[in-house]
Amino acid sequence: MSSLHDPNLHGNTSSNSYHQYETFYLRARFITGLVFYPIICVFGITGHIMSIIVMSQRQMRSSTNTFLFALSISDLIKLIFDFLYFPVTLLFQIDIPAAQKAHGMLYPYAHYVSNASPCISAWGL
């Protein structure tokens, strides 16, 4: 089984070229996984929880608000599963074997839910 650290993964035999792409990948994973995802997800999760609380009030019951309530739940699920990328990326900075194990156990489920949730939201529109 190939790994990210295999220079022949994509038929690229140039070690220098491989190192350039590996450096870019590791830097991009660090920036997105440890900076952007947590910030965006925390704000999004907080906003959707507040929307769900507001729209679950008795005086907010209408067909439009029921649709928006369901949309908020779907988006909240997406954000929660996207946020799970943060601890795995953090673990890659601390303990690579443990991170690979966590990624292998989490990825199939998180990937499915993270792709299914926006599709369900789009189909509702």
Backbone hydrogen bonds in HBPLUS format (Angstrom, degrees):
<---DONOR---> <-ACCEPTOR-->    atom                        ^
c    i                          cat <-CA-CA->   ^        H-A-AA   ^      H-
h    n   atom  resd res      DA  || num        DHA   H-A  angle D-A-AA Bond
n    s   type  num  typ     dist DA aas  dist angle  dist       angle   num
A0006-ASP N   A0003-SER O   3.15 MM   3  5.42 158.6  2.20 116.6 116.0     1
A0009-LEU N   A0006-ASP O   3.09 MM   3  5.42 154.1  2.16 122.5 122.0     2
A0011-GLY N   A0008-ASN O   3.27 MM   3  4.83 170.9  2.28 100.9 102.2     3
A0018-TYR N   A0014-SER O   3.00 MM   4  6.21 158.1  2.04 149.0 155.7     4
A0019-HIS N   A0015-SER O   2.88 MM   4  6.06 159.2  1.92 148.7 154.2     5
A0020-GLN N   A0016-ASN O   3.07 MM   4  6.31 150.4  2.17 143.0 150.4     6
A0021-TYR N   A0017-SER O   3.21 MM   4  6.54 158.6  2.26 148.4 152.6     7
A0022-GLU N   A0018-TYR O   2.86 MM   4  6.07 157.6  1.91 155.1 162.5     8
A0023-THR N   A0019-HIS O   2.92 MM   4  6.00 161.9  1.95 146.9 151.5     9
A0024-PHE N   A0020-GLN O   3.12 MM   4  6.33 158.7  2.16 142.4 148.2    10
A0025-TYR N   A0021-TYR O   2.89 MM   4  6.07 161.9  1.93 148.5 153.5    11
A0026-LEU N   A0022-GLU O   2.90 MM   4  6.10 169.3  1.91 156.8 159.0    12
A0027-ARG N   A0023-THR O   2.99 MM   4  6.10 158.1  2.04 147.1 153.4    13
A0028-ALA N   A0024-PHE O   2.85 MM   4  6.01 161.7  1.89 151.5 157.0    14
A0029-ARG N   A0025-TYR O   2.83 MM   4  6.00 158.7  1.88 151.8 158.0    15
A0030-PHE N   A0026-LEU O   3.03 MM   4  6.14 153.4  2.10 138.9 146.0    16
A0031-ILE N   A0027-ARG O   2.96 MM   4  6.23 167.0  1.98 153.4 156.1    17
A0032-THR N   A0028-ALA O   2.90 MM   4  5.98 172.5  1.90 154.3 156.9    18
A0033-GLY N   A0029-ARG O   2.82 MM   4  5.46 152.3  1.89 137.8 147.1    19
A0034-LEU N   A0030-PHE O   2.95 MM   4  5.46 150.4  2.03 136.0 143.1    20
A0035-VAL N   A0031-ILE O   3.12 MM   4  5.26 132.4  2.36 123.7 131.7    21
A0036-PHE N   A0031-ILE O   3.11 MM   5  6.54 161.0  2.14 154.3 159.4    22
A0037-TYR N   A0032-THR O   2.86 MM   5  5.80 172.0  1.86 161.7 163.9    23
A0039-ILE N   A0035-VAL O   3.41 MM   4  6.44 163.8  2.43 145.6 150.3    24
A0040-ILE N   A0036-PHE O   2.95 MM   4  6.04 175.7  1.95 168.8 168.9    25
A0041-CYS N   A0037-TYR O   2.84 MM   4  5.75 163.5  1.86 153.5 159.2    26
A0042-VAL N   A0038-PRO O   2.92 MM   4  5.89 160.2  1.96 145.0 150.4    27
A0043-PHE N   A0039-ILE O   3.18 MM   4  6.37 170.6  2.19 152.9 155.3    28
A0044-GLY N   A0040-ILE O   2.90 MM   4  6.01 160.0  1.94 148.5 155.1    29
A0045-ILE N   A0041-CYS O   2.72 MM   4  5.77 166.1  1.74 152.8 156.7    30
A0046-THR N   A0042-VAL O   3.00 MM   4  6.04 164.2  2.03 145.2 150.1    31
A0047-GLY N   A0043-PHE O   2.94 MM   4  6.09 162.4  1.97 147.3 152.4    32
A0048-HIS N   A0044-GLY O   2.90 MM   4  6.07 161.7  1.93 152.0 156.9    33
A0049-ILE N   A0045-ILE O   2.94 MM   4  6.06 154.7  2.01 148.5 155.5    34
A0050-MET N   A0046-THR O   3.05 MM   4  6.28 158.8  2.10 147.7 153.3    35
A0051-SER N   A0047-GLY O   2.92 MM   4  6.17 152.0  2.00 143.4 151.7    36
A0052-ILE N   A0048-HIS O   2.87 MM   4  6.04 157.4  1.92 146.2 151.9    37
A0053-ILE N   A0049-ILE O   2.96 MM   4  6.20 157.6  2.01 147.3 153.3    38
A0054-VAL N   A0050-MET O   2.96 MM   4  6.17 165.0  1.98 150.6 154.4    39
A0055-MET N   A0051-SER O   2.85 MM   4  5.97 169.4  1.86 153.9 157.3    40
A0056-SER N   A0052-ILE O   3.00 MM   4  5.94 122.7  2.34 137.7 149.8    41
A0057-GLN N   A0054-VAL O   3.28 MM   3  5.77 167.0  2.29 114.1 117.3    42
A0060-MET N   A0057-GLN O   3.07 MM   3  5.42 155.4  2.13 111.2 119.0    43
A0061-ARG N   A0058-ARG O   3.30 MM   3  5.71 159.5  2.35 118.9 118.7    44
A0066-THR N   A0062-SER O   2.88 MM   4  6.01 149.0  1.97 149.2 158.0    45
A0067-PHE N   A0063-SER O   3.10 MM   4  6.30 153.9  2.17 141.5 147.7    46
A0068-LEU N   A0064-THR O   2.94 MM   4  6.26 159.4  1.98 149.1 155.1    47
A0069-PHE N   A0065-ASN O   2.79 MM   4  5.88 144.8  1.91 140.1 149.9    48
A0070-ALA N   A0066-THR O   3.06 MM   4  6.30 159.4  2.10 146.3 150.4    49
A0071-LEU N   A0067-PHE O   2.93 MM   4  6.18 153.9  2.00 147.6 155.7    50
A0072-SER N   A0068-LEU O   2.88 MM   4  6.05 150.3  1.97 141.7 149.3    51
A0073-ILE N   A0069-PHE O   3.07 MM   4  6.37 152.1  2.15 145.5 152.7    52
A0074-SER N   A0070-ALA O   3.01 MM   4  6.26 162.5  2.04 149.1 153.5    53
A0075-ASP N   A0071-LEU O   2.94 MM   4  6.13 162.3  1.97 149.3 154.2    54
A0076-LEU N   A0072-SER O   2.83 MM   4  5.90 148.9  1.93 142.4 151.6    55
A0077-ILE N   A0073-ILE O   2.99 MM   4  6.23 156.5  2.04 150.0 155.1    56
A0078-LYS N   A0074-SER O   3.15 MM   4  6.44 158.3  2.20 144.5 150.1    57
A0079-LEU N   A0075-ASP O   2.93 MM   4  6.20 160.6  1.97 149.8 154.6    58
A0080-ILE N   A0076-LEU O   2.92 MM   4  6.14 156.6  1.97 151.1 157.3    59
A0081-PHE N   A0077-ILE O   3.11 MM   4  6.33 165.5  2.13 152.9 156.0    60
A0082-ASP N   A0078-LYS O   2.88 MM   4  6.09 146.4  2.00 146.0 156.6    61
A0083-PHE N   A0079-LEU O   2.84 MM   4  5.99 146.6  1.95 143.5 152.3    62
A0085-TYR N   A0082-ASP O   3.10 MM   3  5.68 161.1  2.14 113.2 119.1    63
A0086-PHE N   A0083-PHE O   2.98 MM   3  5.62 149.4  2.08 117.2 124.5    64
A0089-THR N   A0085-TYR O   2.96 MM   4  6.10 158.8  2.01 149.9 156.1    65
A0090-LEU N   A0086-PHE O   2.87 MM   4  6.07 157.8  1.92 155.4 162.3    66
A0091-LEU N   A0087-PRO O   2.87 MM   4  6.02 150.0  1.96 139.6 147.7    67
A0092-PHE N   A0088-VAL O   2.99 MM   4  6.33 139.6  2.16 140.7 151.6    68
A0093-GLN N   A0090-LEU O   3.05 MM   3  5.25 137.5  2.24 100.5 112.3    69
A0094-ILE N   A0091-LEU O   3.01 MM   3  4.97 136.6  2.20  96.7 109.3    70
A0095-ASP N   A0091-LEU O   2.70 MM   4  5.59 156.5  1.75 157.5 164.0    71
A0099-ALA N   A0095-ASP O   2.93 MM   4  6.10 152.6  2.01 151.8 160.8    72
A0100-GLN N   A0096-ILE O   2.85 MM   4  6.07 157.8  1.90 158.0 163.0    73
A0101-LYS N   A0097-PRO O   3.08 MM   4  6.30 152.9  2.15 142.6 149.7    74
A0102-ALA N   A0098-ALA O   2.89 MM   4  6.12 161.7  1.93 149.0 154.2    75
A0103-HIS N   A0099-ALA O   2.78 MM   4  5.90 160.7  1.82 150.1 156.1    76
A0104-GLY N   A0100-GLN O   2.95 MM   4  6.01 155.1  2.01 138.9 145.9    77
A0105-MET N   A0101-LYS O   3.03 MM   4  6.27 145.1  2.16 143.8 152.7    78
A0106-LEU N   A0102-ALA O   2.88 MM   4  5.93 154.2  1.94 150.1 157.4    79
A0107-TYR N   A0103-HIS O   2.85 MM   4  5.43 163.0  1.88 144.8 150.3    80
A0110-ALA N   A0106-LEU O   2.96 MM   4  5.99 178.6  1.96 167.4 167.0    81
A0111-HIS N   A0107-TYR O   2.82 MM   4  5.58 163.0  1.85 151.1 156.2    82
A0112-TYR N   A0108-PRO O   3.32 MM   4  6.23 156.2  2.38 128.6 135.0    83
A0113-VAL N   A0109-TYR O   2.99 MM   4  6.21 176.1  2.00 158.8 159.6    84
A0114-SER N   A0110-ALA O   2.83 MM   4  5.79 158.6  1.88 145.9 153.0    85
A0115-ASN N   A0111-HIS O   3.05 MM   4  6.14 135.8  2.26 139.0 148.8    86
A0115-ASN N   A0112-TYR O   3.27 MM   3  5.33 133.5  2.50  95.8 107.8    87
A0116-ALA N   A0112-TYR O   2.81 MM   4  5.93 153.9  1.87 150.8 159.4    88
A0117-SER N   A0113-VAL O   2.95 MM   4  5.82 165.3  1.97 149.4 152.4    89
A0120-ILE N   A0116-ALA O   2.91 MM   4  6.16 155.8  1.97 155.8 162.3    90
A0121-SER N   A0117-SER O   3.02 MM   4  6.31 156.0  2.08 147.2 154.1    91
A0122-ALA N   A0118-PRO O   2.84 MM   4  6.03 157.9  1.89 146.4 152.0    92
A0123-TRP N   A0119-CYS O   2.87 MM   4  6.06 157.1  1.93 148.3 154.7    93
A0124-GLY N   A0120-ILE O   3.09 MM   4  6.24 138.6  2.27 139.5 149.7    94
A0125-LEU N   A0122-ALA O   3.12 MM   3  5.32 141.0  2.27 100.8 111.5    95
